[in-house]
Amino acid sequence: MEKETLYRFFAGSASDAEKVIIKLWLEEDAANQQVFLKERSFYDAVMLADEKQFAAKRLPYYNFKKQVRQTMKWAAVILVAFISGYMFFDAKYGSFEAAFNTITVPPGQRVNLSLSDGTKVCLNAGSTFTYPSLFAGNMRNVKLSGEAFFEVSTNKEKPFVVHTNVCDVEVLGTKFNVDAYDKENTFSAALMEGKIKVKNKINPSNVVHLSPNHKVTLSQGKLAVSDISDYDIYRWKDGLICFTNLNFIDLMRRIEKYYGIKLVIENQSLSKHSFSGKFRISDGIENLLRVIQKDVKYRYTRSEDGNTIYIK
């Protein structure tokens, strides 16, 4: 099997004829299935390094392979674990079992990836995302702990479902943001285009159908719908931390999420202050803390292991 054909399949740009060829090839020998999974893992790692530059549908295999040597060190920044899991192709592709991939995004980083159906996903810092090499059956299931922005490829016959710790989000084709970090045990989803259905796992009868420019939040065990009043908070996918009249305590909690560091606030008087601003995530947490110091007086120190900042 030519590598270019497999990469087009992984990128969602393979023709129907090529899909049939891949199906037949997989059925020929179990060894071919192992090659398929290996190439899928290889493809995903390089896409994480530089999705735009190394899109398989635009690059022949020999160029793709040549560039990998130069960029795999960047791919290594992203913690990628290809976990053994199993699911079946639907009838269209036969009975091949495909592995799930799990990606964990380090603090201060973001990851963009394209799924096998053409869906685009942007993952925020500290997020863990699990997805199959290809989608099987009549559902497209993925799992998220963290925050992600989705641009889902439309397929009315195969809904796309984002499973989180407390709620599930079901869509056909749309653009939306999900914030659901397991450690915080919170959930919110904001819809920009299309429609989504949100189901409360705690209370399965609590289901919300969301329309554009609205968000849903899990509050005291119930889903509550409201208008999106500030779109800037979703600009994390552009590498920005944006906030408007945000209390100091709440701002520090948000910063903890982005940088994966514990902030201990010993100066309780800071809770009286609110802030507005925009910062590049790549500038680092200490740059943000130094800028805020210009408006309110406080000191901060780091623990010996660097994992905690004390604000005094």
N, C-alpha and C positions, 0 to 999 in steps of 0.2 A: 504494500500500500504506500503510495507516495505521501510524503509528509505534508506537502502543500494542500492536498485534499483533506487530510485530517484537520489541519489548521483552519481551513475554510469552514469545516463542520463546527469546530469549537467556537469560531467567531460568528456562527449563525448565518453564513453567506453561501453555504454549499447548495448546489442545485438538487432537485429531486432525484435526478439520475445518480449524482454522487452519493446521496444518502442511501440509495438502493445498493450501490457498489460497496459502501461501508458495511451495510447490514450483511450482505453475502460474505464479505471478507471475515467479519466477526464470527459467523456461523461455521466457517471452514475449520477453525482450529482454536482451542482454548488459549494457545500462546498468543494469538492475535489480540485477544481481549486484554492480556497483560501489556502488550505493546500500546494498545489504545489508551489504557490508564496511565502508563508511563508518559506518553506524549502529552496527554491532557495535563498532568502535573507540571511538566516542563513548560507547556504553553502558559499556564496560569502564572507560574513564577515570573516569567519574562514580561507578561502583560502587566503585572504589578510593578515591575521596574520602570516601564515606560510604555503605557498602553498606546498612546498616540503614535509614537515612533515605530513600534514594532507590531502593529496590527497585522495579523497573518494574511488577511485578505488582500493586503497591499504589497506584501514582501514575499519573494520566492524563498524557498526553504534555505538555500545556501546562504543568502544574505541574512536571514533570520538567525541561522546558527552562528554565523560569523560575529554578529553583533552581541550575541549572548555572552561571549567570553568577556566583553567589555562592560556589560551591565549587570551580570549576576551578582556582583558585590553590592549593587544597590538593591536588588531584589531581596538580598539577605537581611536588609533592614526590616522588612516586613516579616513578622513571625507567621509562617504558613505551615499548617499541619494537615497532611492529607490523611484523614481518619478513615479506617475501614468501616464501611457501611454498605448496605445493599438495597437496591431497588431495581425494578424491571423496566425495560423498554415497554412501551405500549405495543399494540398489535402492528402498528406501522413500521416499527423498527425491530421486531422480534423479541427474544427473551434474554438478551444480554444483560448481565448484572453490572451496574456502574457504581463507582465509589463516590462518597461524599467528600467534599473539600471543606476544611474549616480554616478561616483566616482570623488572626488576632492582630489588631492594629496597635502599635506601640504609642505611648504618650507623645503628644505634640506632632503626630503624623496623621495623614489621611490617605485613603486608598481608593482608587477608581478601578472598577472592573466591569467587564461585559459577560453576561451569562449566555448559555448556549442558545437561548431563545431570542437573543438580541436585547434583552433588558439590561439597562445600565444602572449600576449601583455605586454610590459614593459613601464610603464608611468613615465615620468620625473617630477620633482618638479613643483608645480604650474599648473599642467595639469588637465583638466576636461574631462572625457571620458564617453560617454553614449552608452549603448549597451543593446540589448534585452536579456531576460532570455533564449530564444532560437530563432533561425532564421526562418523566415517564407517566403512564396512566392518563387520567383526565384532570389532574391537578398539577400545578407548579408550586411545590412547597419549599420554602427556605426558612431558616431560623436565625433570629437576631437577638443579641444582648448588646445594647448600646444604642447608637444613633446612626441613621442612614437615610440618604435621599435616594428615592427610586424613580426611574423612568421606565415603566413597565411596557414591554412590547404587547400590543393588542392581540388577543386570541380568545374570542368569545366561547370557544369550545373547551378551553383549558384555563380556568381562573388561576390567578397568581395569589398565593397566600403567604403572608409574613407571620410566622409564629414567634411570639415573645413570651416572657415569663407569665404575664397576667392577661394579655389580650391577643387576639388574632386579627389580622387585617387582610381582607379579601378584595381583590381587584380584578378587572379584565384588562384595562390598559389606561394608565394615568401617570401623574407626577405627584408625589407626596413625600412627606418627611415623617419618620418614626423615631421617637426618643423613648427608649425602654431599657435602661441599664439594670441588670438583675440586682446588683448590689444596692441600688437605690429603691428597688421595688416600686418604681413609678412608671407611668405610661402616658404618652401623648402622641397624637398623629395630626398632621396638618396637611390639608389637601389643596393643591394648586390647580390641577386639571383633572377632569374625569369624575369618577365616583368611586368611593370605597365603602366597604361594610366592615364595621368593627364589632367584634364579639368579646364580651367580658367573660373570661374563663372562670372567675370567681362566682359570677351569677350568669349562667348561659342564656337566660331569658332576656338579659340586658344587651340588646343589639342596637347599634346606631348606624344609619346610612348617612354618610357625609357628602355634602355638596361643596363645590369649589369655594375657596376663600374662607373656609371654616376649619376649626380644629376641635378635636375631642380630647378630653383629659380624664383620667381615672382619678376620682376624688371621693374619699371615704367609701370605697368599694363600688361606686356608681360612675357611669360614663356621663360626662357633662359636655355639651356642645356650646361653642362660642365663636364669635368672629375672630379672624386673624387681624390683630391690631398693629402688629409690628413684624414685617417680613425680614428685617435686618437680622433677627436672631437665627435665621436659617442660612445666613451667609458664611457659616462655618465651612461649607463646602467650597467656598472661595478662599479659604484660609484666613478668615477674619473672625474675631470675637467682637460682637456688637451688643451694646446694652444701652437702655434709656431709663433714667431715673431708677436704677436698680440699687436696692439696699446693699450695703457693704458685705453683710453676712451672706446674702444670696449670691452676690458677685463672686465671693471667694469659693462658694460651693460649685459654681459653674467652672471656675478656673481649675479646681481640683479635678473635675471630669476631663478637661482638655489635656492636662499635663500629667495626670496620674500621680499626683503628689498630695500629701496630707497637709492641710493648713489649719493650725491650731490658733484660734483668736483669743488671746489673753486680755486684750484691751477691749472690754465690753462697750466702752463709750463709742466705739466705731460703728455700732449698730444704728446710731442716730443719723448717719450720713448716707446719702444716695449719690450715684454717679451715672454719667452718660459718656459714651466714648466708643471708639473703634480701634482695635489693635490687631496687628498681624500675629497669628499664632506662632509663626516661625521666629519672631523676635524674642521669644522666651518669656517665662514667668517673671523673672527678676526685672526685666525692662518694664513690664506692666506695673509691678509693685512700686518701682521707682517713680513712674509717672504719676500714679495716684498719690504718692507721698507729697506731691506739690500742692495738693488740695487739702489734705488732712495729715496731721502729725502722727507718726507711728514709727516704730523700729521693727526690724525682722531679722531673725537668725535661722540658720539651717542646722538640722541635727547632724551628727557625725557621719551617718550613712547617707545623708542628702535626700532622704525620702520624706522628711517633714520640715515645714517652715513654721516657725513660731512668730506670731505678730503681736507686738507689745505696745 
